[in-house]
């Protein structure tokens, strides 16, 4: 059985890949390096942070951050295009993660525009939280 955070990332990537709106996108696990214009459009999915609060001797409440990052080239309307992308991503992510009975919500959306190149590049970052109540790894030891 795979780790639950891996399952979150897989569910989100699968939903994004199946969407016709993002058919031309390369979907990566995440990226740390600079993405060049030839690679665009790209999307990444990551789970960079998790909070944990033990609620009993045998279980804990965990709140996992799931990030979807999208980068694309565009024209004057790039911000409008990213707004449309965000609406689709929100629907897909919530559907994918809530399908397994998870409590998921969108926390924030960030748009960054860079007009330094020949074409404008827009970056969309959406942060979701997934709440789960899981057995403690050392419970019963």
N, C-alpha and C positions, 0 to 999 in steps of 0.2 A: 504494500500500500504506500502511495506517495504521500509526502508531507502536505498538510492542508494548504500552506501558502503556495506550494507548487500547483495544487489543484485550482486555487483561485486564479493564478496566472494563466494556466491552461484553459480554463473556462472562458476567460476574457479574450485571450488570443483566438480561440476557436470561434467565438461569436463575431469578432472583428473580421476574421478571414472569410466567414460565411456571408458577410454583408456585401451586397453589390455596390454600395456607396464607397467602399474602400478596396475594390478589386484591384486597382492599379498600385496600391501601397505595398511596400516591403514591410513586413511585420517582424520586428526584432524583439529579443527578450528585453533589452534596454541598451542604451549606448552611453559611453563615457567619452568617446572620441568626437572630434568635430565631424559633422556630416557635410560632405561636399554636395554641390548642386546636382551632380550627375546621379547621386543616390536617391534624391527626392522623387516622390514623396515617401516618407517613412513613418512608422508608428512603433512605439515601444511600450511594453507593459512591465511593471516592476512592483515589488512589495518591499519598499525600503525600511519600513518601520512597523513596530508592533508594541502596543502597550499591554501590560498584563497586570491583573489584580486578582489575587487568590481570594475566592469567595467561600471556600471550605477546605477541609483537609484533603478532599479528593478532586476538587475542580477549581478552575480559574476562568475568569472572564478575560477574553483577549480582544483587542481592537486593532485590526491589521489595516495599514494604509496600503491601498492599491492605487498606483499611478498609471494613467494612460497619457503618453506624450505623443504628439503628432507634429510633424514638420512638413510644410509644403511650400511651393512657389506659387505666386499669384500676382495679380495686378492691383489696381486701385481698390478693388472690392475684397481684398484678401481677408479683412476683418469680418465681413459678412459671411464669407465662405467658411471661416473658422467657427463662427457662431452656428452655422448650419451643421458643421461637423460635430460640434459639441452636443447638439440636441440628439443626433443619431447615436453618438458614443454613450451618452447618458442612458438612453433607452436600452441599448445593447448590453451595457455592463450591468445595469440593475436587473435586467431579465436573466442574464447568465448567472449572476451570483445568487439571486433570490430563488432561482429554480431549485437549488439544493436546500432551500429553507433557511438560508443565511439572512441576517438582518444587515442590509447594505444601504448606504446613502451617499449622495454626492456632497462633499464638504466644500470644495472650492474649485473655481475654474480660472485659469490665468492665460492671457494671450500676450505674446511678445512679437513685435514686428521689427524686421530689419530691412531697411531699404538701401543698404550699402552696395549691393551687387547690381548686376544688369536687371534682375527682376527682384521684386520684393519677396522675402521669405517670412512666413509666419509660423510661429510655434504655439501650440495649444497644449496646456498641461492641465489635466483634470485629476483631482484627488478624491478618492472614495474611501470610506471606512467600512470594514466588515466586522461585525460583532459576532463572537462565537463563545460558547461556554464549553470548555474542553476538560477532559480528565487530566489531572496532574500526572506528570511522568513518573513521579516517585510515590504516588498514592499506593498504600498497601505494602510498602517495603519495610 
